[in-house]
């Protein structure tokens, strides 16, 4: 890919060490849990792309429809001729391509910085993003906020941060505010963010999306155990765990679990410890929180942004919400 390069921004603690710490903490919790951020190794990212293309999973195609419809409207909120577009969690780049094309259609010079922990996601971008003389692409392999801190030191351009695909839903109602305040703190006044929100809807539609008929979500969740086996020397038997996804109407969230289907003991070499599981004992993996329009407005106000516009589909399944950073007010 022309005009592109890959930047690897390493942290002070190794990825493997942090992975082991998080697994130890999670499996010592009650109930047991594992952080969903570790879903997305190269294998997990590949499975997730298959999920997003499955008929049962409405989120990706709905957001794609929104961005296809409004791609030429979003650049109207940017007066500058040059802009940095920073994407948190680049995925395969198909939705990114729509937004980039909208800015390029308006004659903008675009510096595109996808930030993703998966190097495979960056490789996929090379196949998806169409080269353009006004487009520079610099991939950053890092966690989101680490990548943003790196960019804050590197560039003084107007920035728009893309946080698409309902990734905000992986945070609970406290975590989302903490994350967005950190995001706010990483940006300058009048910078923009475009955030994808999955809206509350019929429970059968939600549960079908997270329990797809092809078993891809099951494979996606079990891959986390496979990753522990591969990277941390675990001996999880994947055949002894089942996937379970359900909607919690009190929390307003889909919840994903792996359920131990018999009593068992699992040893993880890098942690040098065994973990006992009872029959039917769950490991909590993920919340996927859903939103009302009023929730979006409240979250925007509470975290220091002003709401510029909500771009929605006709069915009101999904919203891409455009916010502006407000500082000094």
Buried (B, 14 or more C-beta within 10 A) or exposed (E): BEBBEBBEBEEEEEEEEBBBEBBBEBBEEEEBBBBBEBBBBEBBBBBBBBBBEBEBBBBBBBBBBBBEBBBBEBBEBBEEEBBBBBBBBBBBBBBBBBBBBBBBEBEBBBBBBBBBBBBBBBEBBBEBBEEBEBBBBBBBBBBBBBBBBBBBEBBEBBBBBBBBBBBBBBBEEEEBBEBBBBBBBBBEEBBBBBBBBBBBBEEEEBBBBBBBEEEBBBBBBBBBBBBBBEBBBBBBEBEBBBBBBBBEEEEBBBBBBBBBBEEBEBEBEBBEEEBEBEEEBBBBBBBBBBBEBEBBBEBBEEBBBEBBBBBBBEEEBBBBBBBBBBEEE
